[in-house]
Amino acid sequence: MNCKIMTPREIKHALDNIGYTQVMVADACNVSQPCVNLVIHNKSTSHNVRCYIASKIGRPVEDIWMVRDNPTKPGRPLTRLHHQAA
């Protein structure tokens, strides 16, 4: 895994360099602009949006964001869910 990931500013700059805005990415991925912003800032992990941005700026997803060992695993651990239900 590459230790150098892109900052949100670098991602936005890379999109701007190719003439893309967050709204254009949102429209292409059929999501909202705030969703794209959350993905850029690594607050959300939409695989669809990440792959689209990576393909447009010509870099692998792993070079842009830190990727978990199992990116398909749901976000919240079960222990938290059981604790909240109790």
Stockholm file with secondary structure:
# STOCKHOLM 1.0

chainA/1-86         MNCKIMTPREIKHALDNIGYTQVMVADACNVSQPCVNLVIHNKSTSHNVRCYIASKIGRPVEDIWMVRDNPTKPGRPLTRLHHQAA
#=GR chainA/1-86 SS CCSCCCCHHHHHHHHHHTTCCHHHHHHHHTSCHHHHHHHHTTSCCCHHHHHHHHHHHTCCHHHHSCCCSCTTSCSSCHHHHHHHHC
#=GC SS_cons        CCSCCCCHHHHHHHHHHTTCCHHHHHHHHTSCHHHHHHHHTTSCCCHHHHHHHHHHHTCCHHHHSCCCSCTTSCSSCHHHHHHHHC
//
